[in-house]
């Protein structure tokens, strides 16, 4: 029996975390003994971890990492962590060096700096595994590289590596020490290899696994919009963070209202920008037009009931929210950025727009007024994701000579 360890930063209700949960369901207990370690020991999805997965955390909170209460709890936990093994003092030279580089580039990423401290203050894991998988960038990757004993090590990249604020200096070149690197899309692979070109041979694309049958089943359950609004409903699903660029969407809603478009925009998700976004919504007089509904345990009825799904973001790896919208046959509008453009064929199963209030509002108005085009998008989107997604065991193999990650050869080399 092979021993496999997965390490992830948190188990909050975001896309990568849900993708991991789906991946964990694909393992057979006859062949694998699967363990999980959550670096920050917090996240509401812990109760969805399969029973046969051994959670290694000695102390764990199931509070949300995105809500205000959850953030306070997480910050208290982090404050205690920085003094474990004197991590904050040991990492001072690293923090000063990389902070200086960020200042010179014109943007500071506090979370990227602290991942090293969180890794260095993680729980001691004394077992040896056949395979250790770092499922997210930052802390979990550093922890697996520096502190986990394993015969083979693999890492996942879920974001546009360069735009997300990572660098070789932050990583201490750790990816060179992994046996395999998995990117969730071809564009993510390209972005990563711009920074680590020497890792080309061992970097392959592995798309997020999605249980389409379960998503469709949950979409039929009671739930969804509770108001009696009789106009067009626009939906966005995603964390309330800078990456998601909600300020443009709010301004776009203002323009739609000024042009007499009868529509209401709903957002499912939580995050640190909630208060700032709500202030902007109120200031522009959009309290009844742009509604932050918070995170929902079952978001799928909302997808099914909306007239248009909009995903206007600064960058993506491969959005699970967009994939879910496609599975449920939504008409889709996404911003033309890394990740999004790989998921939507412009004019065939959705539309691409520029990340500006003007272009977002113009495209929304055109789509809401064109039922025929929306019907075409819904039909084509629902067929975009194949039912026979790659089996989980392909995660641990790749063609010997295929540098692009496509499995074109018959001979494969397994990690474990």
TAKA-V916852 format. One line per field, one symbol per residue. ss: DSSP state (h for helix, s for strand, l for the rest). A space follows every 50 residues. Layout:
BEGIN
ss=???
END
This chain:
BEGIN
ss=lsssssssllllllhhhhhhhhhhlllllllssssssslllslhhhhhll lllsslllllsllllllhhhhhhhhhhhhhhllhhhhhhhlhhhhhhhhh hhhhhllllhhhhhhhhhhhlllllllsssssssllllhhhhhhhhhlss sssssssllllllllllhhhhllhhhhllssssllhhhhhhhhhhlhhhh hhsssllllllhhhhhhhhllllllllllllssssssllllhhhlhhhhh hhhhhhhhllllsssssslllllhhhhhhhhhhllllllssssslllllh hhhhhllssssllllllllhhhhhhhhllllssssllllhhhhllsllls ssslllhhhhhhhhhhhhllhhhhhhhhhhhllllllllllhhhhhsssl lllllllllllsssll
END
